[in-house]
């Protein structure tokens, strides 16, 4: 896909300012899902999802503004910015569910991988301040191996649901422009519990508990 736009405005009612945007995006997705029943009526599921996205944006600003912050060796009275955000995501798992009367148990084992890059460049660059913040070259890669056990018990007026997901995650982050590099490895346990009791035809009593821990996204590490 490609989209472009042109806008014009007046800054402080004195300077005419033009902005031109050119956006391009490539998005490819593939999803695979198979569900089968065995002789005992147990449910086996195999799932796979892949997604590749590449977003590009080029911006042109004329005339150049905030000239004191930019290098003065450029003869053109303009500022250009190029941003590219390629990403890849895949999630794959196999699950086994066994219903038995009022009790249903389920097991899941899977692996997830997500990589994103954020690359941007301003021209001309900023005046030398020790760190060239006119560029970004952030790389963000997450690997996740997870398993989950769940139990669901349903009676006439009572229900109990318990989920116990456990996952191992590794996060690799690097941005040479800011001399930054990090490698995080951690195990997360996020249990959840639901207890529900039907008091009347339209009223019930319920108790829920859940705990949530996870790793942040690339937007929380972006330094500007």
C-alpha positions in Angstrom: 0.0 0.0 0.0 1.1 3.6 -0.6 -0.3 6.8 0.6 0.8 10.4 0.3 -0.3 13.7 1.5 0.7 17.4 1.3 -0.2 20.0 3.8 0.5 23.7 4.1 0.3 25.9 7.2 1.4 29.3 8.5 3.8 29.5 11.5 3.4 32.5 13.7 1.4 34.1 10.8 4.7 35.0 9.1 6.3 32.0 7.5 4.6 29.7 5.0 5.4 26.1 5.9 4.9 23.0 3.6 4.9 19.4 4.7 4.9 16.4 2.3 4.4 12.8 3.5 4.9 9.6 1.5 3.8 6.4 3.3 4.4 2.9 2.0 3.5 -0.4 3.7 4.0 -4.1 2.9 2.0 -6.6 4.9 2.1 -10.4 4.4 0.3 -12.8 6.7 -0.2 -16.5 6.8 -2.3 -18.4 9.2 -2.7 -22.2 9.6 -5.0 -24.0 12.0 -6.0 -27.7 12.3 -8.4 -29.1 14.9 -8.9 -32.9 15.2 -10.8 -35.3 17.5 -9.4 -38.7 18.5 -11.4 -41.8 19.4 -11.8 -40.6 23.0 -13.3 -37.3 21.8 -10.2 -35.4 22.9 -9.4 -32.3 21.0 -6.0 -31.8 19.4 -5.1 -28.4 17.8 -2.1 -27.3 15.8 -1.8 -23.6 15.1 0.7 -21.4 13.2 0.7 -17.7 12.4 3.3 -15.6 10.5 3.3 -11.9 9.8 5.8 -9.7 7.9 5.3 -5.9 7.8 7.5 -3.2 6.5 6.4 0.4 6.9 8.2 3.3 5.4 7.6 7.0 5.7 9.4 9.9 4.0 8.7 13.5 5.1 9.8 16.7 3.5 9.5 20.1 5.3 10.1 23.4 3.6 11.4 25.8 4.5 13.7 24.4 7.2 12.6 25.4 10.8 14.6 25.5 14.0 17.7 26.2 12.0 19.8 26.7 15.1 19.5 23.1 16.0 20.7 21.8 12.6 24.0 21.8 10.8 24.4 24.8 8.6 26.4 23.2 5.8 23.3 22.4 3.8 22.5 24.7 0.9 18.9 23.6 0.6 16.3 25.3 2.8 14.6 22.0 3.8 14.5 19.2 6.3 13.9 15.6 5.3 13.1 12.6 7.5 13.0 9.0 6.6 11.5 6.3 8.9 11.4 2.6 8.3 9.9 0.0 10.7 10.3 -3.6 9.4 8.9 -6.3 11.7 8.4 -10.1 11.8 6.1 -12.0 14.1 5.3 -15.7 14.4 3.4 -17.7 17.0 3.1 -21.5 16.9 1.6 -24.0 19.3 0.0 -27.4 19.8 -2.8 -27.9 22.4 -4.6 -30.9 23.8 -8.0 -30.7 25.5 -9.6 -33.6 27.3 -13.3 -33.1 28.3 -14.6 -35.7 30.9 -18.0 -35.0 32.2 -18.0 -31.9 34.3 -14.2 -31.6 34.2 -12.2 -30.3 31.2 -8.4 -30.2 31.3 -6.2 -28.6 28.6 -2.5 -28.4 27.9 -0.7 -26.1 25.5 3.0 -25.8 24.3 4.2 -23.1 22.0 6.9 -20.8 20.8 6.7 -17.1 19.7 9.3 -14.9 18.0 9.0 -11.2 17.3 11.6 -8.9 15.8 11.2 -5.2 15.1 13.6 -2.5 13.8 13.1 1.2 14.0 15.4 3.2 11.7 15.1 6.9 11.1 17.3 9.7 9.8 17.0 13.5 9.7 18.8 15.5 7.1 20.6 17.7 7.8 21.6 16.3 11.2 21.6 18.1 14.5 24.4 20.3 15.6 27.1 18.1 17.3 26.1 17.6 21.0 28.0 14.4 21.7 25.2 12.0 20.7 23.7 12.1 17.2 20.0 12.0 18.1 19.1 12.8 14.5 19.4 9.0 13.8 17.7 5.9 15.3 18.8 2.3 14.6 16.9 0.4 17.3 16.7 -3.4 17.1 14.2 -5.3 19.3 14.0 -9.1 19.3 11.9 -11.2 21.6 11.8 -15.0 21.9 9.2 -16.7 24.0 8.7 -20.4 24.8 5.5 -21.1 26.7 3.3 -23.8 28.2 -0.1 -23.6 29.9 -2.2 -26.0 31.9 -5.9 -25.2 32.5 -8.7 -26.8 34.4 -12.4 -26.1 34.0 -15.0 -27.6 36.3 -18.6 -26.8 35.6 -21.6 -28.0 37.8 -25.2 -27.0 37.8 -24.7 -23.8 39.9 -20.9 -23.8 40.3 -17.9 -23.2 38.1 -14.2 -23.2 38.8 -11.6 -22.2 36.1 -7.9 -22.3 36.7 -5.2 -21.3 34.2 -1.5 -21.7 34.9 0.7 -20.3 32.0 4.5 -20.4 32.4 6.8 -18.9 29.8 10.5 -18.2 29.3 11.4 -15.0 27.4 14.5 -13.6 26.1 14.7 -9.9 24.9 17.6 -8.5 22.9 17.7 -4.8 22.4 20.4 -2.7 20.7 20.7 0.9 19.4 24.3 1.8 18.2 23.2 5.4 17.8 22.9 5.7 21.5 25.6 3.1 22.4 22.9 1.0 24.1 22.6 -2.8 24.3 20.7 -5.1 26.6 20.0 -8.8 26.9 17.2 -9.9 29.3 16.2 -13.5 30.2 13.3 -14.1 32.5 10.7 -16.7 33.5 7.1 -15.4 33.9 4.2 -17.2 35.8 0.8 -15.6 35.2 -1.9 -17.6 37.0 -5.6 -16.8 36.9 -8.5 -18.2 38.9 -12.3 -17.8 38.5 -14.9 -19.1 41.0 -18.5 -18.5 40.1 -21.7 -19.6 42.0 -25.2 -19.1 40.6 -27.4 -17.6 43.4 -30.5 -17.0 41.4 -31.8 -17.0 37.8 -30.2 -13.6 37.1 -27.7 -13.2 39.9 -24.4 -14.9 40.8 -21.4 -14.5 43.0 -18.0 -14.6 41.4 -14.4 -14.3 42.6 -11.5 -13.7 40.2 -7.7 -13.6 40.7 -5.1 -13.0 38.0 -1.5 -12.0 37.9 0.1 -10.4 34.8 3.8 -10.0 34.1 5.3 -9.4 30.6 8.0 -7.6 28.6 7.3 -4.2 27.1 7.2 -3.3 23.4 9.7 -1.4 21.2 7.8 1.8 21.8 8.8 1.8 25.5 12.5 1.6 24.5 12.4 4.2 21.7 14.7 7.1 22.8 13.6 9.7 20.3 
